[in-house]
Amino acid sequence: MPTKLSVLYLSYNEADIIAQSLASVQAIADEIILIDSGSKDSTVDIAEKYDALVFYKSLENWGHQRNWGLRKCQYHWILVIDCDEVLTDQLIQSIRHFKRNVTETDQMPRAFKRVHYFKGQKMKFSGLQRDLITRLLPTGMLFNELMVHEKILDQAVLIEGSVEHYSYKSKEHWRDKFQQYAKRQAIDYDAKTGEITAWHTTIKPSYRFFKHYVVKGGIFDGVLGLEYSLWMFRAVKWRYDEIKKLRA
């Protein structure tokens, strides 16, 4: 008998994309758990149409929120997916194979590739070409509890297939998103960051742009590669601007 699988989502105002993601997990999910932090749109209604079990919890930090959600899942194996991620057919087949063949003694998490779409177009370079995420987890495995960009730090087995990541909605959405990330990252970075100087507010952001646009080949993504790299510049600069505000 195939292993049962829980699928875990965190949500906040994701009505524009979550249905695509939920539809993509139907073939492999034995339960869907959604942890909502106060959506004002129809996110929860959409999730319930896909038989998701919804819990409400205010957001403290992303790592803690994910770990709280993991404990709500009833099955031993859990697939953690973001609302703006859609499983490809190849990944669905890999997870089906996993469910049929995983042994009781196997506790190794699984990782797979994430393919990024920016402004509706697939990004082939810009530092996004080999984004591997560990998201198929045995019960008891937890994310590091960072305010943002939480991860599973354990070694993982790579499986075939990918999720398609549609994170861009509009310029205003991305600006708000990165500004919120900067505020949260400032809390994570404050204790390990010395005096804020031009190194942090000019040189580090400039290098981040150079890294994505030149070193990681963003130039080959054309205008979108340039635009994406500029957003990465802003993301780093805003992080240190927010640390300065914390210390004011």
DAMONOR-V45054 format. One record per backbone hydrogen bond with DSSP energy under -0.5 kcal/mol. CO is the residue of the C=O (numbers start at 1). NH is the residue of the N-H. If there is no record, write none. Layout:
# DAMONOR-V45054
CO/NH, CO/NH
This chain:
# DAMONOR-V45054
4/77, 5/30, 5/31, 6/79, 7/33, 8/81, 9/35, 10/83, 11/37, 14/17, 14/18, 17/20, 17/21, 18/22, 19/23, 20/24, 21/25, 22/25, 22/26, 23/26, 25/28, 25/29, 31/7, 32/53, 33/9, 34/36, 34/55, 35/11, 36/57, 42/46, 43/47, 44/48, 45/49, 46/50, 47/50, 47/52, 48/51, 52/54, 53/34, 55/36, 58/60, 61/65, 62/66, 63/67, 64/68, 65/69, 66/70, 67/71, 69/72, 69/73, 70/73, 76/139, 77/6, 78/80, 78/137, 79/8, 79/81, 82/85, 84/166, 86/164, 88/92, 89/93, 90/94, 91/95, 92/96, 93/97, 94/98, 95/99, 96/100, 97/101, 98/102, 99/3, 103/106, 105/107, 109/157, 110/135, 110/136, 111/159, 112/133, 113/163, 114/116, 114/131, 115/165, 116/123, 117/167, 117/168, 118/121, 121/118, 122/124, 125/128, 128/131, 130/132, 131/114, 133/112, 133/135, 135/80, 135/137, 136/110, 137/78, 138/141, 144/146, 146/63, 147/62, 151/144, 151/153, 155/109, 157/111, 161/113, 162/88, 163/115, 163/165, 164/86, 164/166, 165/117, 165/167, 167/169, 170/169, 170/174, 171/175, 172/176, 173/177, 174/178, 175/179, 176/180, 177/181, 178/182, 179/183, 180/184, 181/185, 182/186, 183/187, 184/187, 184/188, 185/189, 186/190, 187/191, 189/192, 190/193, 195/197, 197/200, 197/201, 198/202, 198/203, 199/204, 202/206, 203/207, 204/208, 205/209, 206/210, 207/211, 208/212, 209/213, 210/214, 210/215, 211/216, 212/218, 213/219, 214/217, 216/126, 216/127, 217/220, 218/221, 219/222, 221/224, 221/225, 222/226, 223/227, 224/228, 225/229, 226/230, 227/231, 228/232, 229/233, 230/234, 231/235, 232/236, 233/237, 234/238, 235/239, 236/240, 237/241, 238/242, 239/243, 240/244, 241/245, 242/246, 243/247, 244/248, 245/248
